Amino acid sequence: MSEAFRDREPSGDDKDRQLDGVREDSANALTTETGVRVEDTDNSLSAGERGPTLMEDFHFREKMTHFDHERIPERVVHARGAGAYGYFQVYESLARYTRADFLTDPGLRTPVFVRFSTVAGSRGSADTVRDVRGFATKFYTREGNYDLVGNNMPVFFIQDGIKFPDFVHAVKPEPDNEIPQAQSAHDTLWDFVGLQPETLHMMMWLMSDRAIPRSYRMMQGFGVHTFRLVNERGEGTLVKFHWKPLLGTHSLVWDETQKIGGKDPDFNRRDLWDSIERGQYPEYELGMQLVPESDEHAFDFDLLDPTKIIPEETVPVTPVGKMVLDRNPDNFFAETEQIAFHTANVVPGIDFTNDPLLQARNFSYLDTQLIRLGGPNFQQLPVNRPVADVSNNQRDGYGQHRVHRGRTSYFPNSLGSGCPYLGEAPYSHYAERVDGDKIRKRSESFKEHYSQATLFLNSLAGWERAHLTSAFQFELGKCETMAVRERVVEHLNRIDHTLAAEVARGIGVAPPATEEVANHGRSSPALSQANSVTDTIYSRQVAVLADEGVNAAEVLRLREALAAQGALVEVLAPHDGQLRAVDGQMLAVDRAMHTVASVVYDAVVVAGGADSAAALAEYGLALNFVAEAFKHAKPVAATHEGVGVLEAAPLPHLRMAGDGDPAAVVDQGVVTHRGGDPAEFHTAFARVLAGHRVWDRDTARVPA
Ligand code: HDE
């Protein structure tokens, strides 16, 4: 278990101290914005008791006007998000590759703010939709802000930024009726995909379980583009950035995500917030794939093409540092909404490449903040302010918060002692040689679109592939236009004939008769989530179902054993309050079962106690809880009489513990315990829980 899994106080860094200067606690008398104390904020000033409201009621007018202007445009993409502060620390100096201060000083903790997001939905849409997740990090370095604005998938839908408005228009709700919200399963997106095959590699990722992460704490991040590190000597190294979560990369299942969308639309946001409040801080390792400039053309794809990965087996990901998120924002709007990322926010030692997607982003992010945040002074907003000194001749504009002194706001000057002057160690752009004709033409090296889609498919575990096939069937099955479905199937046939045939069968399209291109058979094990970390139950949430007459001692022992490894156990019962246990003690109920559902837990245990189990075996919500958890491949367990509840639930035939059996009987991830050492049961259950889900399970006839 990582060192950071021990309790730690939030960092209290430079950014935190800076923010202290603007934090407000509402501890004073009510005033107007001009500081005048208010006598009454419930009744407007009127001419007589039943008369009209008077214009001179400045308090009413100010209160209402401010309210009328409370909204700002939501982000055109990535509108729905959640964020947190933390810090980043490099393991060892990377001076060989970069002169960036925050990457060369292992003693330095650089404050960060990370915003996670979905892409297509509006600000109020559900968290668990099938979508790419944004993973944007602002490093408040001593040399200025550096933004690594990435996603949880390593490639993108398009190669040239000029296609971005087309792509986003296609995926967003359709313009005539604004349906569907936060969904890619509709005609316009798949119409675009069928006509623009460069999207296909990314569509494979989007149809995979990566698009429905269990938690922001359990998903990878990628810078996507090839960037460039530059060292003191001005030498460049090409680099791809990776974030790897220390808890492993894990997903939900599709049926579960749809149900969570109703039961708890804030599922991922809440998970991030709660885990930080609990002191269980999300952690990610920063990794780099480093490619010497001399190897730029050593690959069978173009490093400037953002629809391609460098397989980790070809260029390994070197872990270079760790990020810990240890503080929730104080105010969602002020911080998470107003944070403004920009791919061109770089610091000395980090530079761009000519990836045409990246080049377009370097224009778009600044442009979009001007409309979203209302003018050119958005960098002065508290969350955006660097901890590095700011000094320039930019002046005025809406919302100017600085009071610049002196007569000069131009360069060069003598009247202001030549300030601000050009200082030491400035940002200097990498001296890349560029020449060529002015043309509108996609490079020939960008022309191949299928081989890495096949690589991705070949790398998936059986269950991942099955989920991907169902996802294609679901999404295309929602498209009303048959020609749209057919066109996509034709493209899938160039990725893998079996996949195309399986998808086709599910959506009423004739399977392609012949194999278009033979599957090259190559795979990259690093692409499978099955190969991510699965040896920890840290922060996993376990529901224990109980009722009056529960064996409380057993529940408390289980809670203690799992809590020792960082898991959370909640007791759910048909009612809130307390349960009278079999030994007469009272057991506190954490939540009434009707306020939650299996889909918001990682696992379920049915407690022992004859009366408790008998009641639960007659309680539909409890039976559904168990069946649904089983259906969603979650660890399920029962102790003593609780086993009877599993027997009453609509599960397939399973071997369950009986008298004389070992302390834990495990069948298809269902762990039962009827006697023997409870510690052995705890260990067996924790092992299944650490595996996240039990994919090798017979769920076909479970009606959940
Ligand atoms: Fe973005 N993107 N993007 N994008 N993007 C925005 O900026 C854009 C792309 C990403 O939490 C916008 O402030 C263009 C790739 C994230 O605040 C906008 C292109 C990747 C976020 C914009 C891309 C991303 C955004 C909308 C193609 C992964 C949320 C509001 C040329 C590497 C940041 C805003 C946050 C947000 C433009 C492609 C990630 C309009 C033009 C590739 C995580 O500027």
Boltz pocket constraint, residues with backbone or C-beta under 6 A from the ligand:
constraints:
  - pocket:
      binder: B
      contacts: [[A, 75], [A, 76], [A, 77], [A, 78], [A, 81], [A, 115], [A, 116], [A, 117], [A, 133], [A, 134], [A, 135], [A, 136], [A, 149], [A, 150], [A, 151], [A, 156], [A, 160], [A, 161], [A, 162], [A, 164], [A, 222], [A, 223], [A, 224], [A, 225], [A, 336], [A, 339], [A, 340], [A, 341], [A, 356], [A, 357], [A, 358], [A, 360], [A, 361], [A, 364], [A, 365], [A, 366], [A, 368], [A, 369]]
      max_distance: 6.0
